[in-house]
Amino acid sequence: MNVQSVVANVPDYKAFLTVDEMDESCRRLAKEFPDIVTVFEAGESREGHPILCMKIGNGPKNALCFACPHPNELIGAITLEYLSCVS
């Protein structure tokens, strides 16, 4: 897979996901692929909302990706949503 083919397949998103929608997407992916996807709480926000962490696979290389550290940085959330659901 090359970058151009990934970018060419990105849907035309019309709206950003809410935090609850992102949480549900993580949980749904873990339920669909329990052998390779693990979801756990990494902490909680100042408002008490759980901060979910999703681990995908067990390969020899690792990458850490994160989204939504600030309310005005929403593109990271869509990037993670797309990359975690690419088949």
N, C-alpha and C positions, 0 to 999 in steps of 0.2 A: 504494500500500500504506500503510495506517495502522497505528499501534501496536497498536490493539485487535485487528486481524486477525492480526498477527504473534503476539501473546500467546495468542490463542485457538488457534493451531495448534502451540504448543509441546508436544512429547510429554511424557508422564508419565514422566520419567526415574527409574529405580530405583537407579542407581549412577553414580558419577563415573567418567570415563575415566582410565586410567593415562596417564602421559607417553608411553609407547610406543604406546598406542592413539591418542592425539592425533597423534603423529608419523605413524603409518600413515594416519590420516584425512587429514592434510594432503597426504601423498604421493599418496594415492588420488585426491583432488580434482584435483591438478595433472596426474595421468595422464589423468583423464577429460576435463579441460578445458584442454589445453596452450596454447591460444591466449589464455586470460585469467588462468590461475593459474600463479604462479611460486613455488617453494619454494627457500629458500636458508638456509645456516647463518649465523646472526647472531653466533655465539660458542659458548661451551660452559660448562656448569655447573662448579661447583667439583669435582664428581665426574667430570668429563670427558664428560658426555652432551651431544651437540650441541643447541643451542638453535635451533629452526627458526623461520623467518620466512616467512609466506605473504603474497604480494601478489596481490590480486584486482582485475582490470580496469585501465583506463587513463583513467578519467573525469577531468573537470576539478576535482572535489573530492576531498580526501584525508581519511582518518581513520586513526588509529593505535589499535588495540585490542590488549590483551595479557592473558595469563592466567597464573595459577600463580606469581606472584612469591614467594608463601609457601605452605607446605603446607596451611594452614588457610583458604585463599582459593580454594576449588574452583569456586564459582559462575561465576567469570569463564571458566573452561575450557568449561563447558557452554554458556554464552552464546555464545562464539566458535564452538563446534562447531555449534550450531543456526543461527546467522546465516550461517555460511559454506556451509551446506548447504541453505538455504531456496531453493526453486525458484520 
